[in-house]
């Protein structure tokens, strides 16, 4: 057997070298780990920066599209006969495609800052979209109301033929030969020709009326009614809904009449007005 002897100084020296080598190994491993972590963080940061840039581009595009919609909204309000959106209301959605919050940010900027800017931009776009939706609802209601109002406005001749007597406060009656108001117009037409509703509405009266003969009254809403007299036959009933152009009766000469014709009246809030005020020049019932 061989034995090796180490003195105390030698043992301490070897221990010191071993500890130093171990420390160097641990340090190298730590540096390698930190380097790996740094590389991964850089890759993740680059990925986030790229995604944020893409989102910023989309936000900017949404801002531009919102501006186009707001321009269109002004045109629609004009068509709907609505006043422009008040400036103080528009201020709710201050911004636009050139607003600093709606353009691409600094691609090398702080991620938290860029995300915060996008959140502010999206909040602004949300407020503008709510403003636009409210305005479009006003436009829709106005157009629907105007469409209904137009449908309920007498605008065509009640029968084909020719105008034989006009609206007058003083006209000599063809039968009684005295001067009395003529609160309507007379359209001479062939017996049996259709008499049509001059606007949408609901039949208020349908039947015989002294002096008027076979008689129809239509309530068009908005305070407007129309009346059709001297028909040979009525083909509608009270309470029935009609549209402009629907046949309601046939031309005749019943009541105080000397020849086939339609006596046609228009009333506004119970007051007779000249029907020619409502009739479009070329709007003749076929």
C-alpha positions, 0 to 999 in steps of 0.5 A: 500500500502507498500512502499520500500525505498532505499538509494543512497548507496544501488542503487549504489551497486545494479547497480554495481552488475548488471553491473558486472553480465552483463559483466560476461555474455557477457564475457562468451558468447564471450568465448563460441563463440571463442571456437566454432570458434576455433573448426570449424577452427581446423576441417577445417584445418585438412580437408585441410591438408588431401586434400593437403596430397592426392594431394602431393601424386598424384604429387609424383606419376606423377613425378615417371610416368614422369621419366618412360616416359623419360626413355622410350623416350631415348629408342625410340630416339635410335630406331628412330636413333636420338641423345640423348636429350642434357643435357642442354635441359634436364635441363629445367625439372630438377627433379624426383621422389626423388626431394624434390618438388615431394615427400610428404611434411610435413603433419603438415607444413604450408598450404600456404608453401605446396600449394606453393611447389605443384605449383612449382612441377606442373610447373616443371612437365608441363615443363618436359611434354612439353619437352617430347611431343617435343621429341616424335614429333621428334621421330614420324617424324623420324619414319614416314620418315624412314618408307616412305624411306623404302617403297620407297627403292627397296628391292625385285626381280622384278620377279620370276626366276633366275639371268642370267646376272649381273651388269657390266661396260664391258659386251659382248652384246648377240646380237651385240657381242661388249663390252658395259656397262650393267647397270642392271641385267637380271632375266630370267623368264617364258613369262607372269610372273608378273613383280612387282614394287620393291618399292613404287613410281609413274610411270614416264614412261610406254610404248615403248622405243627403245632397251628396248621394253615395258618399265616401269620407276618408280620414288621412290623419294629420288633420286631413280628410277627403270627401267624394260625392255623387257615386253610383256605387260605394265599394268600401266600408267604414273603418276599412284602410285604403292606400293611395289609388285604391278604388273606393267607389264608381262615378255616378250622378246621385244626390244633387247632381245633373250629370255624372261627376265626382264632387271632391273636397279636402278639409284641413282640421275641419276647414275646407281648402282648395283641393287643387292645392294638393293635386300634382299637375300630372297626377291623374288616376287611371 
